Amino acid sequence: MPIDDLVQIYKQYPNLYVRLFPTQMKEMLILKDKGLKYFFDVSMPCYSGAVLDFLIQAGVTDIYLYDSLWYSLPQVSKRCKENNISIRLILNRIPSLRPDAGQDYCAPIFSPIDMDYLSQYVDTGEFDCYIGDKNEAYDWHKFNVYYKAWYINKQWLGYLNELNIELQLSIPVSSLPPNFIKRRCECGRRCSLDRKCTHCKDYINLANNLAAVGIYFDKDDGQKN
């Protein structure tokens, strides 16, 4: 679409945002000059402080947070808010470039019970329900299931790999200790430098042990039932 046409549309619909590919840097500069809102799609994730610096300078409105930045979420969120940048997350995928992220106990994996915590920092949640390698169609039935789990019930009585299409670990959602997500998102991923920390693996193993004997946490008060 010609950028001049986008400018005319933007005058009537100021909530218009242009989603760019990494190869469209030239177009980004034109959009910036024209005063339009834009951000890069998930194929250009923000996975480090250096990339965050670049995207702030580029003037984007949104970022897809990935990898190490999820382990310092309050600080990253504060920096984004100071620069009028919203954080986006595809809830049913793992926001990591690590090839074996689905098997990594410490990966930034999120479940419906995390929504109250995430809503403090994440501005837009998405669901990948596309069908086919070229996104030929969108499965709205799956979308409705995901939306109900994450946004209505904020709970899932099964295993997280039933919701997250990339996860290969066994994680019983309702048996996860309630402080798991907060601690992981504020730890700085120190286990990468200090192998003494086994918090994530211990909590996931604990959840499986609790589920095996029928113990789960009430989402409202954190009490075991």
Backbone hydrogen bonds, N-H to C=O, Kabsch-Sander energy under -0.5 kcal/mol:
donor,donor_aa,acceptor,acceptor_aa,energy
5,D,2,P,-0.7
6,L,2,P,-1.5
7,V,3,I,-2.2
8,Q,4,D,-1.7
9,I,5,D,-2.2
10,Y,6,L,-2.7
11,K,7,V,-1.4
12,Q,8,Q,-0.8
12,Q,9,I,-0.8
13,Y,9,I,-2.5
16,L,13,Y,-1.7
18,V,37,K,-2.2
19,R,17,Y,-0.5
20,L,18,V,-0.6
20,L,39,F,-3.0
24,Q,21,F,-2.1
28,M,24,Q,-1.9
29,L,25,M,-1.9
30,I,26,K,-1.4
31,L,27,E,-2.7
32,K,28,M,-2.6
33,D,29,L,-2.0
34,K,30,I,-2.0
35,G,31,L,-0.8
35,G,32,K,-0.7
36,L,31,L,-2.2
37,K,16,L,-0.6
39,F,18,V,-2.2
41,D,20,L,-3.0
44,M,41,D,-2.1
46,C,64,Y,-3.1
47,Y,45,P,-1.0
52,L,48,S,-2.2
53,D,49,G,-2.3
54,F,50,A,-1.9
55,L,51,V,-2.5
56,I,52,L,-2.3
57,Q,53,D,-2.2
58,A,54,F,-2.0
59,G,55,L,-0.7
59,G,56,I,-1.0
60,V,55,L,-1.7
61,T,38,Y,-2.1
63,I,86,S,-2.2
65,L,63,I,-0.8
65,L,88,R,-1.1
66,Y,46,C,-2.5
67,D,95,P,-2.5
68,S,47,Y,-0.6
69,L,66,Y,-1.4
70,W,67,D,-2.3
71,Y,68,S,-1.5
72,S,69,L,-1.0
73,L,70,W,-0.7
73,L,185,C,-2.1
76,V,72,S,-2.5
77,S,73,L,-3.0
78,K,74,P,-2.0
79,R,75,Q,-2.0
80,C,76,V,-2.4
81,K,77,S,-2.7
82,E,78,K,-2.0
83,N,79,R,-0.9
83,N,80,C,-0.8
84,N,81,K,-1.5
85,I,80,C,-2.7
86,S,61,T,-3.1
88,R,63,I,-2.9
89,L,124,T,-2.2
91,L,89,L,-0.9
91,L,126,E,-2.3
93,R,90,I,-1.5
96,S,94,I,-2.5
101,A,98,R,-1.7
103,Q,100,D,-2.2
104,D,101,A,-1.2
105,Y,103,Q,-0.6
107,A,104,D,-1.5
109,I,107,A,-2.1
114,D,111,S,-2.0
115,M,112,P,-1.5
118,L,114,D,-3.0
119,S,115,M,-2.6
120,Q,117,Y,-1.4
121,Y,118,L,-2.2
122,V,118,L,-3.6
123,D,87,I,-1.7
124,T,87,I,-2.0
126,E,89,L,-2.6
129,C,127,F,-1.0
131,I,137,A,-2.8
135,N,132,G,-1.4
136,E,131,I,-1.4
137,A,131,I,-1.1
139,D,129,C,-2.8
140,W,138,Y,-1.1
143,F,139,D,-1.8
144,N,140,W,-2.2
145,V,141,H,-1.7
146,Y,142,K,-2.8
147,Y,143,F,-3.2
148,K,144,N,-2.1
149,A,145,V,-2.2
150,W,146,Y,-2.9
151,Y,147,Y,-2.6
152,I,147,Y,-0.9
152,I,148,K,-0.8
153,N,148,K,-3.4
154,K,148,K,-0.5
154,K,149,A,-0.9
155,Q,149,A,-1.2
160,L,171,I,-2.7
162,E,159,Y,-1.9
163,L,160,L,-1.9
164,N,160,L,-2.8
165,I,92,N,-1.5
165,I,163,L,-0.7
167,L,164,N,-0.9
168,Q,102,G,-2.5
169,L,102,G,-0.5
171,I,169,L,-0.8
173,V,158,G,-1.6
173,V,171,I,-0.8
174,S,156,W,-0.6
175,S,172,P,-1.4
176,L,173,V,-1.6
180,F,177,P,-1.7
183,R,179,N,-1.9
184,R,180,F,-1.9
185,C,181,I,-2.3
186,E,182,K,-0.5
186,E,183,R,-0.8
187,C,184,R,-1.0
188,G,71,Y,-2.9
190,R,187,C,-0.7
192,S,189,R,-1.6
193,L,190,R,-1.4
194,D,190,R,-3.3
195,R,193,L,-0.5
197,C,194,D,-1.6
198,T,196,K,-0.6
202,D,198,T,-2.7
203,Y,199,H,-2.5
204,I,200,C,-2.2
205,N,201,K,-2.5
206,L,202,D,-2.4
207,A,203,Y,-2.3
208,N,204,I,-1.9
209,N,205,N,-2.1
210,L,206,L,-2.7
211,A,207,A,-2.5
212,A,208,N,-1.7
213,V,209,N,-0.8
213,V,210,L,-0.7
214,G,211,A,-1.3
215,I,210,L,-3.0
217,F,174,S,-3.4
218,D,223,Q,-3.0
222,G,218,D,-2.3
225,N,216,Y,-2.5
